[in-house]
Amino acid sequence: MVYVGIEANRLDWRLGVMGVAALTMVVGSILSVAQTDMKRLLAYSSIAHAGFILTGVLAFDKAGVSGVMFYALAYGLATIAAFGI
């Protein structure tokens, strides 16, 4: 959706998306280290992984979008399995 919606203005959005991606990766990773509850650990890990997904969105091309879709599917299945255990 983002790939199609802001194609013309993608350079205007790049800096903001980079900041959000870096912030989510750093904050999610740091806060997940101190967790003892597994569900809370997975929640903070999901915040960090949102930053990794945003780095694929930053590519603003079809390869980045397909990589994000694969990553989201694989991470989603792994998270469902982790919560199931």
PDB file of N, CA, C and O in Angstrom:
ATOM      1  N   MET A   1       0.809  -1.176   0.000  1.00  0.00           N
ATOM      2  CA  MET A   1       0.000   0.000   0.000  1.00  0.00           C
ATOM      3  C   MET A   1       0.866   1.258   0.000  1.00  0.00           C
ATOM      4  O   MET A   1       0.612   2.192  -0.761  1.00  0.00           O
ATOM      5  N   VAL A   2       1.875   1.279   0.844  1.00  0.00           N
ATOM      6  CA  VAL A   2       2.746   2.446   0.902  1.00  0.00           C
ATOM      7  C   VAL A   2       3.497   2.599  -0.407  1.00  0.00           C
ATOM      8  O   VAL A   2       3.716   3.715  -0.879  1.00  0.00           O
ATOM      9  N   TYR A   3       3.888   1.489  -0.985  1.00  0.00           N
ATOM     10  CA  TYR A   3       4.640   1.506  -2.244  1.00  0.00           C
ATOM     11  C   TYR A   3       3.855   2.220  -3.333  1.00  0.00           C
ATOM     12  O   TYR A   3       4.436   2.982  -4.106  1.00  0.00           O
ATOM     13  N   VAL A   4       2.561   1.993  -3.411  1.00  0.00           N
ATOM     14  CA  VAL A   4       1.717   2.606  -4.429  1.00  0.00           C
ATOM     15  C   VAL A   4       1.274   4.001  -4.007  1.00  0.00           C
ATOM     16  O   VAL A   4       1.231   4.913  -4.834  1.00  0.00           O
ATOM     17  N   GLY A   5       0.947   4.176  -2.735  1.00  0.00           N
ATOM     18  CA  GLY A   5       0.362   5.426  -2.268  1.00  0.00           C
ATOM     19  C   GLY A   5       1.295   6.615  -2.269  1.00  0.00           C
ATOM     20  O   GLY A   5       0.852   7.732  -2.538  1.00  0.00           O
ATOM     21  N   ILE A   6       2.566   6.424  -1.979  1.00  0.00           N
ATOM     22  CA  ILE A   6       3.480   7.563  -1.886  1.00  0.00           C
ATOM     23  C   ILE A   6       4.657   7.454  -2.848  1.00  0.00           C
ATOM     24  O   ILE A   6       5.730   7.992  -2.575  1.00  0.00           O
ATOM     25  N   GLU A   7       4.472   6.774  -3.952  1.00  0.00           N
ATOM     26  CA  GLU A   7       5.557   6.592  -4.921  1.00  0.00           C
ATOM     27  C   GLU A   7       6.155   7.923  -5.358  1.00  0.00           C
ATOM     28  O   GLU A   7       7.376   8.048  -5.445  1.00  0.00           O
ATOM     29  N   ALA A   8       5.331   8.901  -5.627  1.00  0.00           N
ATOM     30  CA  ALA A   8       5.830  10.188  -6.126  1.00  0.00           C
ATOM     31  C   ALA A   8       6.586  10.956  -5.043  1.00  0.00           C
ATOM     32  O   ALA A   8       7.511  11.704  -5.358  1.00  0.00           O
ATOM     33  N   ASN A   9       6.213  10.787  -3.781  1.00  0.00           N
ATOM     34  CA  ASN A   9       6.826  11.539  -2.689  1.00  0.00           C
ATOM     35  C   ASN A   9       7.716  10.676  -1.810  1.00  0.00           C
ATOM     36  O   ASN A   9       7.905  10.992  -0.635  1.00  0.00           O
ATOM     37  N   ARG A  10       8.255   9.618  -2.338  1.00  0.00           N
ATOM     38  CA  ARG A  10       8.993   8.688  -1.485  1.00  0.00           C
ATOM     39  C   ARG A  10      10.239   9.302  -0.869  1.00  0.00           C
ATOM     40  O   ARG A  10      10.616   8.915   0.237  1.00  0.00           O
ATOM     41  N   LEU A  11      10.884  10.232  -1.531  1.00  0.00           N
ATOM     42  CA  LEU A  11      12.065  10.862  -0.947  1.00  0.00           C
ATOM     43  C   LEU A  11      11.704  11.769   0.213  1.00  0.00           C
ATOM     44  O   LEU A  11      12.518  11.972   1.114  1.00  0.00           O
ATOM     45  N   ASP A  12      10.500  12.317   0.208  1.00  0.00           N
ATOM     46  CA  ASP A  12      10.046  13.141   1.331  1.00  0.00           C
ATOM     47  C   ASP A  12       9.798  12.292   2.570  1.00  0.00           C
ATOM     48  O   ASP A  12       9.980  12.774   3.688  1.00  0.00           O
ATOM     49  N   TRP A  13       9.396  11.068   2.400  1.00  0.00           N
ATOM     50  CA  TRP A  13       9.065  10.176   3.504  1.00  0.00           C
ATOM     51  C   TRP A  13      10.269   9.407   4.036  1.00  0.00           C
ATOM     52  O   TRP A  13      10.225   8.887   5.151  1.00  0.00           O
ATOM     53  N   ARG A  14      11.331   9.330   3.263  1.00  0.00           N
ATOM     54  CA  ARG A  14      12.468   8.457   3.588  1.00  0.00           C
ATOM     55  C   ARG A  14      13.073   8.754   4.960  1.00  0.00           C
ATOM     56  O   ARG A  14      13.323   7.829   5.734  1.00  0.00           O
ATOM     57  N   LEU A  15      13.309  10.017   5.269  1.00  0.00           N
ATOM     58  CA  LEU A  15      13.962  10.364   6.537  1.00  0.00           C
ATOM     59  C   LEU A  15      13.075  10.006   7.730  1.00  0.00           C
ATOM     60  O   LEU A  15      13.566   9.486   8.731  1.00  0.00           O
ATOM     61  N   GLY A  16      11.793  10.278   7.631  1.00  0.00           N
ATOM     62  CA  GLY A  16      10.878   9.933   8.719  1.00  0.00           C
ATOM     63  C   GLY A  16      10.780   8.441   8.945  1.00  0.00           C
ATOM     64  O   GLY A  16      10.777   7.983  10.088  1.00  0.00           O
ATOM     65  N   VAL A  17      10.698   7.673   7.862  1.00  0.00           N
ATOM     66  CA  VAL A  17      10.607   6.214   7.980  1.00  0.00           C
ATOM     67  C   VAL A  17      11.910   5.649   8.542  1.00  0.00           C
ATOM     68  O   VAL A  17      11.889   4.695   9.320  1.00  0.00           O
ATOM     69  N   MET A  18      13.048   6.236   8.149  1.00  0.00           N
ATOM     70  CA  MET A  18      14.326   5.786   8.699  1.00  0.00           C
ATOM     71  C   MET A  18      14.391   6.029  10.199  1.00  0.00           C
ATOM     72  O   MET A  18      14.874   5.176  10.944  1.00  0.00           O
ATOM     73  N   GLY A  19      13.909   7.180  10.648  1.00  0.00           N
ATOM     74  CA  GLY A  19      13.907   7.486  12.075  1.00  0.00           C
ATOM     75  C   GLY A  19      13.023   6.539  12.867  1.00  0.00           C
ATOM     76  O   GLY A  19      13.413   6.053  13.929  1.00  0.00           O
ATOM     77  N   VAL A  20      11.831   6.280  12.347  1.00  0.00           N
ATOM     78  CA  VAL A  20      10.915   5.360  13.034  1.00  0.00           C
ATOM     79  C   VAL A  20      11.484   3.952  13.055  1.00  0.00           C
ATOM     80  O   VAL A  20      11.376   3.254  14.063  1.00  0.00           O
ATOM     81  N   ALA A  21      12.096   3.523  11.940  1.00  0.00           N
ATOM     82  CA  ALA A  21      12.689   2.183  11.883  1.00  0.00           C
ATOM     83  C   ALA A  21      13.818   2.047  12.901  1.00  0.00           C
ATOM     84  O   ALA A  21      13.886   1.056  13.628  1.00  0.00           O
ATOM     85  N   ALA A  22      14.694   3.032  12.952  1.00  0.00           N
ATOM     86  CA  ALA A  22      15.807   2.973  13.907  1.00  0.00           C
ATOM     87  C   ALA A  22      15.301   3.003  15.341  1.00  0.00           C
ATOM     88  O   ALA A  22      15.799   2.268  16.194  1.00  0.00           O
ATOM     89  N   LEU A  23      14.310   3.850  15.610  1.00  0.00           N
ATOM     90  CA  LEU A  23      13.772   3.958  16.961  1.00  0.00           C
ATOM     91  C   LEU A  23      13.120   2.654  17.411  1.00  0.00           C
ATOM     92  O   LEU A  23      13.329   2.216  18.542  1.00  0.00           O
ATOM     93  N   THR A  24      12.341   2.037  16.545  1.00  0.00           N
ATOM     94  CA  THR A  24      11.675   0.791  16.941  1.00  0.00           C
ATOM     95  C   THR A  24      12.682  -0.339  17.128  1.00  0.00           C
ATOM     96  O   THR A  24      12.529  -1.158  18.034  1.00  0.00           O
ATOM     97  N   MET A  25      13.709  -0.391  16.280  1.00  0.00           N
ATOM     98  CA  MET A  25      14.709  -1.445  16.446  1.00  0.00           C
ATOM     99  C   MET A  25      15.482  -1.288  17.755  1.00  0.00           C
ATOM    100  O   MET A  25      15.700  -2.267  18.469  1.00  0.00           O
ATOM    101  N   VAL A  26      15.895  -0.062  18.069  1.00  0.00           N
ATOM    102  CA  VAL A  26      16.692   0.165  19.278  1.00  0.00           C
ATOM    103  C   VAL A  26      15.845  -0.018  20.535  1.00  0.00           C
ATOM    104  O   VAL A  26      16.239  -0.746  21.446  1.00  0.00           O
ATOM    105  N   VAL A  27      14.691   0.632  20.591  1.00  0.00           N
ATOM    106  CA  VAL A  27      13.853   0.561  21.793  1.00  0.00           C
ATOM    107  C   VAL A  27      13.344  -0.856  22.021  1.00  0.00           C
ATOM    108  O   VAL A  27      13.387  -1.355  23.146  1.00  0.00           O
ATOM    109  N   GLY A  28      12.867  -1.504  20.976  1.00  0.00           N
ATOM    110  CA  GLY A  28      12.365  -2.870  21.121  1.00  0.00           C
ATOM    111  C   GLY A  28      13.440  -3.837  21.569  1.00  0.00           C
ATOM    112  O   GLY A  28      13.184  -4.713  22.396  1.00  0.00           O
ATOM    113  N   SER A  29      14.645  -3.688  21.032  1.00  0.00           N
ATOM    114  CA  SER A  29      15.742  -4.593  21.404  1.00  0.00           C
ATOM    115  C   SER A  29      16.208  -4.358  22.835  1.00  0.00           C
ATOM    116  O   SER A  29      16.444  -5.309  23.580  1.00  0.00           O
ATOM    117  N   ILE A  30      16.340  -3.106  23.214  1.00  0.00           N
ATOM    118  CA  ILE A  30      16.820  -2.800  24.566  1.00  0.00           C
ATOM    119  C   ILE A  30      15.799  -3.234  25.616  1.00  0.00           C
ATOM    120  O   ILE A  30      16.163  -3.830  26.629  1.00  0.00           O
ATOM    121  N   LEU A  31      14.536  -2.939  25.376  1.00  0.00           N
ATOM    122  CA  LEU A  31      13.523  -3.293  26.371  1.00  0.00           C
ATOM    123  C   LEU A  31      13.273  -4.794  26.440  1.00  0.00           C
ATOM    124  O   LEU A  31      12.837  -5.290  27.478  1.00  0.00           O
ATOM    125  N   SER A  32      13.533  -5.521  25.378  1.00  0.00           N
ATOM    126  CA  SER A  32      13.298  -6.968  25.417  1.00  0.00           C
ATOM    127  C   SER A  32      14.368  -7.701  26.223  1.00  0.00           C
ATOM    128  O   SER A  32      14.127  -8.808  26.704  1.00  0.00           O
ATOM    129  N   VAL A  33      15.535  -7.104  26.373  1.00  0.00           N
ATOM    130  CA  VAL A  33      16.616  -7.765  27.107  1.00  0.00           C
ATOM    131  C   VAL A  33      16.256  -7.965  28.580  1.00  0.00           C
ATOM    132  O   VAL A  33      16.615  -8.983  29.172  1.00  0.00           O
ATOM    133  N   ALA A  34      15.558  -7.011  29.166  1.00  0.00           N
ATOM    134  CA  ALA A  34      15.289  -7.056  30.605  1.00  0.00           C
ATOM    135  C   ALA A  34      14.024  -7.842  30.961  1.00  0.00           C
ATOM    136  O   ALA A  34      13.661  -7.892  32.137  1.00  0.00           O
ATOM    137  N   GLN A  35      13.359  -8.440  30.020  1.00  0.00           N
ATOM    138  CA  GLN A  35      12.081  -9.099  30.286  1.00  0.00           C
ATOM    139  C   GLN A  35      12.277 -10.517  30.798  1.00  0.00           C
ATOM    140  O   GLN A  35      13.174 -11.234  30.355  1.00  0.00           O
ATOM    141  N   THR A  36      11.429 -10.909  31.734  1.00  0.00           N
ATOM    142  CA  THR A  36      11.447 -12.281  32.242  1.00  0.00           C
ATOM    143  C   THR A  36      10.204 -13.048  31.798  1.00  0.00           C
ATOM    144  O   THR A  36      10.230 -14.277  31.734  1.00  0.00           O
ATOM    145  N   ASP A  37       9.126 -12.347  31.492  1.00  0.00           N
ATOM    146  CA  ASP A  37       7.896 -12.974  31.011  1.00  0.00           C
ATOM    147  C   ASP A  37       8.003 -13.204  29.504  1.00  0.00           C
ATOM    148  O   ASP A  37       8.345 -12.287  28.757  1.00  0.00           O
ATOM    149  N   MET A  38       7.716 -14.407  29.065  1.00  0.00           N
ATOM    150  CA  MET A  38       7.881 -14.765  27.654  1.00  0.00           C
ATOM    151  C   MET A  38       6.961 -13.956  26.736  1.00  0.00           C
ATOM    152  O   MET A  38       7.374 -13.545  25.651  1.00  0.00           O
ATOM    153  N   LYS A  39       5.731 -13.728  27.161  1.00  0.00           N
ATOM    154  CA  LYS A  39       4.808 -12.972  26.310  1.00  0.00           C
ATOM    155  C   LYS A  39       5.259 -11.525  26.159  1.00  0.00           C
ATOM    156  O   LYS A  39       5.147 -10.950  25.077  1.00  0.00           O
ATOM    157  N   ARG A  40       5.760 -10.945  27.219  1.00  0.00           N
ATOM    158  CA  ARG A  40       6.247  -9.568  27.133  1.00  0.00           C
ATOM    159  C   ARG A  40       7.515  -9.500  26.285  1.00  0.00           C
ATOM    160  O   ARG A  40       7.725  -8.534  25.552  1.00  0.00           O
ATOM    161  N   LEU A  41       8.357 -10.527  26.388  1.00  0.00           N
ATOM    162  CA  LEU A  41       9.554 -10.588  25.553  1.00  0.00           C
ATOM    163  C   LEU A  41       9.179 -10.634  24.078  1.00  0.00           C
ATOM    164  O   LEU A  41       9.786  -9.943  23.259  1.00  0.00           O
ATOM    165  N   LEU A  42       8.181 -11.446  23.738  1.00  0.00           N
ATOM    166  CA  LEU A  42       7.736 -11.523  22.348  1.00  0.00           C
ATOM    167  C   LEU A  42       7.106 -10.217  21.887  1.00  0.00           C
ATOM    168  O   LEU A  42       7.218  -9.857  20.716  1.00  0.00           O
ATOM    169  N   ALA A  43       6.446  -9.506  22.792  1.00  0.00           N
ATOM    170  CA  ALA A  43       5.844  -8.224  22.424  1.00  0.00           C
ATOM    171  C   ALA A  43       6.915  -7.198  22.083  1.00  0.00           C
ATOM    172  O   ALA A  43       6.809  -6.511  21.067  1.00  0.00           O
ATOM    173  N   TYR A  44       7.939  -7.087  22.911  1.00  0.00           N
ATOM    174  CA  TYR A  44       9.019  -6.144  22.611  1.00  0.00           C
ATOM    175  C   TYR A  44       9.818  -6.589  21.392  1.00  0.00           C
ATOM    176  O   TYR A  44      10.317  -5.755  20.637  1.00  0.00           O
ATOM    177  N   SER A  45       9.940  -7.880  21.201  1.00  0.00           N
ATOM    178  CA  SER A  45      10.597  -8.390  20.002  1.00  0.00           C
ATOM    179  C   SER A  45       9.812  -8.006  18.754  1.00  0.00           C
ATOM    180  O   SER A  45      10.407  -7.708  17.719  1.00  0.00           O
ATOM    181  N   SER A  46       8.498  -8.009  18.839  1.00  0.00           N
ATOM    182  CA  SER A  46       7.668  -7.599  17.709  1.00  0.00           C
ATOM    183  C   SER A  46       7.872  -6.131  17.378  1.00  0.00           C
ATOM    184  O   SER A  46       7.846  -5.746  16.209  1.00  0.00           O
ATOM    185  N   ILE A  47       8.075  -5.311  18.401  1.00  0.00           N
ATOM    186  CA  ILE A  47       8.360  -3.896  18.156  1.00  0.00           C
ATOM    187  C   ILE A  47       9.675  -3.757  17.394  1.00  0.00           C
ATOM    188  O   ILE A  47       9.767  -2.982  16.441  1.00  0.00           O
ATOM    189  N   ALA A  48      10.684  -4.505  17.813  1.00  0.00           N
ATOM    190  CA  ALA A  48      11.971  -4.456  17.116  1.00  0.00           C
ATOM    191  C   ALA A  48      11.841  -4.959  15.677  1.00  0.00           C
ATOM    192  O   ALA A  48      12.444  -4.394  14.764  1.00  0.00           O
ATOM    193  N   HIS A  49      11.065  -6.004  15.478  1.00  0.00           N
ATOM    194  CA  HIS A  49      10.902  -6.555  14.137  1.00  0.00           C
ATOM    195  C   HIS A  49      10.118  -5.622  13.223  1.00  0.00           C
ATOM    196  O   HIS A  49      10.270  -5.680  12.002  1.00  0.00           O
ATOM    197  N   ALA A  50       9.287  -4.771  13.795  1.00  0.00           N
ATOM    198  CA  ALA A  50       8.606  -3.759  12.981  1.00  0.00           C
ATOM    199  C   ALA A  50       9.629  -2.824  12.343  1.00  0.00           C
ATOM    200  O   ALA A  50       9.442  -2.375  11.212  1.00  0.00           O
ATOM    201  N   GLY A  51      10.691  -2.536  13.053  1.00  0.00           N
ATOM    202  CA  GLY A  51      11.768  -1.722  12.481  1.00  0.00           C
ATOM    203  C   GLY A  51      12.466  -2.429  11.332  1.00  0.00           C
ATOM    204  O   GLY A  51      12.817  -1.800  10.334  1.00  0.00           O
ATOM    205  N   PHE A  52      12.669  -3.734  11.468  1.00  0.00           N
ATOM    206  CA  PHE A  52      13.285  -4.492  10.377  1.00  0.00           C
ATOM    207  C   PHE A  52      12.382  -4.510   9.150  1.00  0.00           C
ATOM    208  O   PHE A  52      12.858  -4.442   8.016  1.00  0.00           O
ATOM    209  N   ILE A  53      11.089  -4.602   9.383  1.00  0.00           N
ATOM    210  CA  ILE A  53      10.141  -4.569   8.268  1.00  0.00           C
ATOM    211  C   ILE A  53      10.174  -3.202   7.597  1.00  0.00           C
ATOM    212  O   ILE A  53      10.091  -3.112   6.372  1.00  0.00           O
ATOM    213  N   LEU A  54      10.293  -2.145   8.383  1.00  0.00           N
ATOM    214  CA  LEU A  54      10.343  -0.806   7.799  1.00  0.00           C
ATOM    215  C   LEU A  54      11.596  -0.594   6.948  1.00  0.00           C
ATOM    216  O   LEU A  54      11.565   0.207   6.014  1.00  0.00           O
ATOM    217  N   THR A  55      12.688  -1.284   7.245  1.00  0.00           N
ATOM    218  CA  THR A  55      13.869  -1.152   6.390  1.00  0.00           C
ATOM    219  C   THR A  55      13.608  -1.733   4.999  1.00  0.00           C
ATOM    220  O   THR A  55      14.147  -1.241   4.008  1.00  0.00           O
ATOM    221  N   GLY A  56      12.791  -2.766   4.927  1.00  0.00           N
ATOM    222  CA  GLY A  56      12.390  -3.286   3.620  1.00  0.00           C
ATOM    223  C   GLY A  56      11.461  -2.331   2.900  1.00  0.00           C
ATOM    224  O   GLY A  56      11.522  -2.203   1.677  1.00  0.00           O
ATOM    225  N   VAL A  57      10.601  -1.658   3.651  1.00  0.00           N
ATOM    226  CA  VAL A  57       9.717  -0.662   3.053  1.00  0.00           C
ATOM    227  C   VAL A  57      10.527   0.507   2.509  1.00  0.00           C
ATOM    228  O   VAL A  57      10.141   1.122   1.515  1.00  0.00           O
ATOM    229  N   LEU A  58      11.643   0.814   3.153  1.00  0.00           N
ATOM    230  CA  LEU A  58      12.493   1.920   2.698  1.00  0.00           C
ATOM    231  C   LEU A  58      13.056   1.715   1.304  1.00  0.00           C
ATOM    232  O   LEU A  58      13.439   2.679   0.642  1.00  0.00           O
ATOM    233  N   ALA A  59      13.111   0.489   0.859  1.00  0.00           N
ATOM    234  CA  ALA A  59      13.623   0.239  -0.492  1.00  0.00           C
ATOM    235  C   ALA A  59      12.716   0.847  -1.549  1.00  0.00           C
ATOM    236  O   ALA A  59      13.191   1.240  -2.614  1.00  0.00           O
ATOM    237  N   PHE A  60      11.417   0.932  -1.275  1.00  0.00           N
ATOM    238  CA  PHE A  60      10.427   1.495  -2.193  1.00  0.00           C
ATOM    239  C   PHE A  60      10.522   0.900  -3.590  1.00  0.00           C
ATOM    240  O   PHE A  60      10.431   1.617  -4.587  1.00  0.00           O
ATOM    241  N   ASP A  61      10.705  -0.404  -3.655  1.00  0.00           N
ATOM    242  CA  ASP A  61      10.644  -1.096  -4.944  1.00  0.00           C
ATOM    243  C   ASP A  61      10.007  -2.467  -4.729  1.00  0.00           C
ATOM    244  O   ASP A  61       9.718  -2.857  -3.598  1.00  0.00           O
ATOM    245  N   LYS A  62       9.795  -3.183  -5.811  1.00  0.00           N
ATOM    246  CA  LYS A  62       9.084  -4.464  -5.721  1.00  0.00           C
ATOM    247  C   LYS A  62       9.868  -5.505  -4.941  1.00  0.00           C
ATOM    248  O   LYS A  62       9.270  -6.324  -4.244  1.00  0.00           O
ATOM    249  N   ALA A  63      11.183  -5.494  -5.040  1.00  0.00           N
ATOM    250  CA  ALA A  63      11.991  -6.457  -4.291  1.00  0.00           C
ATOM    251  C   ALA A  63      11.861  -6.221  -2.790  1.00  0.00           C
ATOM    252  O   ALA A  63      11.784  -7.175  -2.016  1.00  0.00           O
ATOM    253  N   GLY A  64      11.836  -4.957  -2.376  1.00  0.00           N
ATOM    254  CA  GLY A  64      11.668  -4.642  -0.969  1.00  0.00           C
ATOM    255  C   GLY A  64      10.303  -5.066  -0.452  1.00  0.00           C
ATOM    256  O   GLY A  64      10.182  -5.600   0.650  1.00  0.00           O
ATOM    257  N   VAL A  65       9.280  -4.822  -1.256  1.00  0.00           N
ATOM    258  CA  VAL A  65       7.919  -5.193  -0.854  1.00  0.00           C
ATOM    259  C   VAL A  65       7.773  -6.708  -0.767  1.00  0.00           C
ATOM    260  O   VAL A  65       7.159  -7.212   0.173  1.00  0.00           O
ATOM    261  N   SER A  66       8.321  -7.436  -1.724  1.00  0.00           N
ATOM    262  CA  SER A  66       8.220  -8.893  -1.673  1.00  0.00           C
ATOM    263  C   SER A  66       9.028  -9.451  -0.505  1.00  0.00           C
ATOM    264  O   SER A  66       8.615 -10.435   0.110  1.00  0.00           O
ATOM    265  N   GLY A  67      10.161  -8.848  -0.192  1.00  0.00           N
ATOM    266  CA  GLY A  67      10.937  -9.262   0.971  1.00  0.00           C
ATOM    267  C   GLY A  67      10.193  -9.022   2.272  1.00  0.00           C
ATOM    268  O   GLY A  67      10.232  -9.850   3.182  1.00  0.00           O
ATOM    269  N   VAL A  68       9.519  -7.889   2.354  1.00  0.00           N
ATOM    270  CA  VAL A  68       8.727  -7.574   3.542  1.00  0.00           C
ATOM    271  C   VAL A  68       7.584  -8.564   3.697  1.00  0.00           C
ATOM    272  O   VAL A  68       7.300  -9.011   4.808  1.00  0.00           O
ATOM    273  N   MET A  69       6.930  -8.908   2.610  1.00  0.00           N
ATOM    274  CA  MET A  69       5.815  -9.852   2.683  1.00  0.00           C
ATOM    275  C   MET A  69       6.297 -11.234   3.148  1.00  0.00           C
ATOM    276  O   MET A  69       5.644 -11.869   3.975  1.00  0.00           O
ATOM    277  N   PHE A  70       7.431 -11.697   2.620  1.00  0.00           N
ATOM    278  CA  PHE A  70       7.982 -12.984   3.042  1.00  0.00           C
ATOM    279  C   PHE A  70       8.376 -12.945   4.511  1.00  0.00           C
ATOM    280  O   PHE A  70       8.082 -13.874   5.263  1.00  0.00           O
ATOM    281  N   TYR A  71       9.036 -11.876   4.915  1.00  0.00           N
ATOM    282  CA  TYR A  71       9.483 -11.726   6.299  1.00  0.00           C
ATOM    283  C   TYR A  71       8.291 -11.691   7.253  1.00  0.00           C
ATOM    284  O   TYR A  71       8.322 -12.323   8.309  1.00  0.00           O
ATOM    285  N   ALA A  72       7.245 -10.956   6.885  1.00  0.00           N
ATOM    286  CA  ALA A  72       6.057 -10.861   7.731  1.00  0.00           C
ATOM    287  C   ALA A  72       5.379 -12.223   7.870  1.00  0.00           C
ATOM    288  O   ALA A  72       4.923 -12.577   8.957  1.00  0.00           O
ATOM    289  N   LEU A  73       5.309 -12.982   6.788  1.00  0.00           N
ATOM    290  CA  LEU A  73       4.707 -14.306   6.847  1.00  0.00           C
ATOM    291  C   LEU A  73       5.525 -15.244   7.733  1.00  0.00           C
ATOM    292  O   LEU A  73       4.971 -15.929   8.593  1.00  0.00           O
ATOM    293  N   ALA A  74       6.836 -15.276   7.525  1.00  0.00           N
ATOM    294  CA  ALA A  74       7.702 -16.163   8.308  1.00  0.00           C
ATOM    295  C   ALA A  74       7.695 -15.767   9.786  1.00  0.00           C
ATOM    296  O   ALA A  74       7.619 -16.631  10.659  1.00  0.00           O
ATOM    297  N   TYR A  75       7.772 -14.479  10.063  1.00  0.00           N
ATOM    298  CA  TYR A  75       7.770 -14.021  11.456  1.00  0.00           C
ATOM    299  C   TYR A  75       6.410 -14.266  12.111  1.00  0.00           C
ATOM    300  O   TYR A  75       6.336 -14.638  13.282  1.00  0.00           O
ATOM    301  N   GLY A  76       5.361 -14.060  11.366  1.00  0.00           N
ATOM    302  CA  GLY A  76       4.023 -14.315  11.904  1.00  0.00           C
ATOM    303  C   GLY A  76       3.823 -15.768  12.278  1.00  0.00           C
ATOM    304  O   GLY A  76       3.285 -16.062  13.346  1.00  0.00           O
ATOM    305  N   LEU A  77       4.245 -16.685  11.419  1.00  0.00           N
ATOM    306  CA  LEU A  77       4.117 -18.107  11.723  1.00  0.00           C
ATOM    307  C   LEU A  77       4.978 -18.500  12.923  1.00  0.00           C
ATOM    308  O   LEU A  77       4.554 -19.297  13.761  1.00  0.00           O
ATOM    309  N   ALA A  78       6.186 -17.940  13.003  1.00  0.00           N
ATOM    310  CA  ALA A  78       7.068 -18.241  14.125  1.00  0.00           C
ATOM    311  C   ALA A  78       6.490 -17.702  15.443  1.00  0.00           C
ATOM    312  O   ALA A  78       6.603 -18.350  16.484  1.00  0.00           O
ATOM    313  N   THR A  79       5.881 -16.532  15.393  1.00  0.00           N
ATOM    314  CA  THR A  79       5.295 -15.946  16.608  1.00  0.00           C
ATOM    315  C   THR A  79       4.081 -16.744  17.058  1.00  0.00           C
ATOM    316  O   THR A  79       3.894 -16.967  18.254  1.00  0.00           O
ATOM    317  N   ILE A  80       3.265 -17.171  16.122  1.00  0.00           N
ATOM    318  CA  ILE A  80       2.107 -18.001  16.470  1.00  0.00           C
ATOM    319  C   ILE A  80       2.573 -19.305  17.111  1.00  0.00           C
ATOM    320  O   ILE A  80       1.985 -19.764  18.089  1.00  0.00           O
ATOM    321  N   ALA A  81       3.617 -19.893  16.565  1.00  0.00           N
ATOM    322  CA  ALA A  81       4.155 -21.128  17.133  1.00  0.00           C
ATOM    323  C   ALA A  81       4.717 -20.880  18.534  1.00  0.00           C
ATOM    324  O   ALA A  81       4.534 -21.706  19.429  1.00  0.00           O
ATOM    325  N   ALA A  82       5.399 -19.748  18.729  1.00  0.00           N
ATOM    326  CA  ALA A  82       5.984 -19.441  20.041  1.00  0.00           C
ATOM    327  C   ALA A  82       4.886 -19.221  21.081  1.00  0.00           C
ATOM    328  O   ALA A  82       5.007 -19.687  22.214  1.00  0.00           O
ATOM    329  N   PHE A  83       3.822 -18.518  20.710  1.00  0.00           N
ATOM    330  CA  PHE A  83       2.722 -18.329  21.647  1.00  0.00           C
ATOM    331  C   PHE A  83       1.989 -19.635  21.913  1.00  0.00           C
ATOM    332  O   PHE A  83       1.452 -19.836  23.003  1.00  0.00           O
ATOM    333  N   GLY A  84       1.963 -20.512  20.935  1.00  0.00           N
ATOM    334  CA  GLY A  84       1.303 -21.802  21.113  1.00  0.00           C
ATOM    335  C   GLY A  84       2.034 -22.721  22.078  1.00  0.00           C
ATOM    336  O   GLY A  84       1.422 -23.534  22.769  1.00  0.00           O
ATOM    337  N   ILE A  85       3.328 -22.582  22.112  1.00  0.00           N
ATOM    338  CA  ILE A  85       4.140 -23.432  23.002  1.00  0.00           C
ATOM    339  C   ILE A  85       4.045 -22.907  24.405  1.00  0.00           C
ATOM    340  O   ILE A  85       4.651 -23.471  25.317  1.00  0.00           O
TER     341      ILE A  85
END
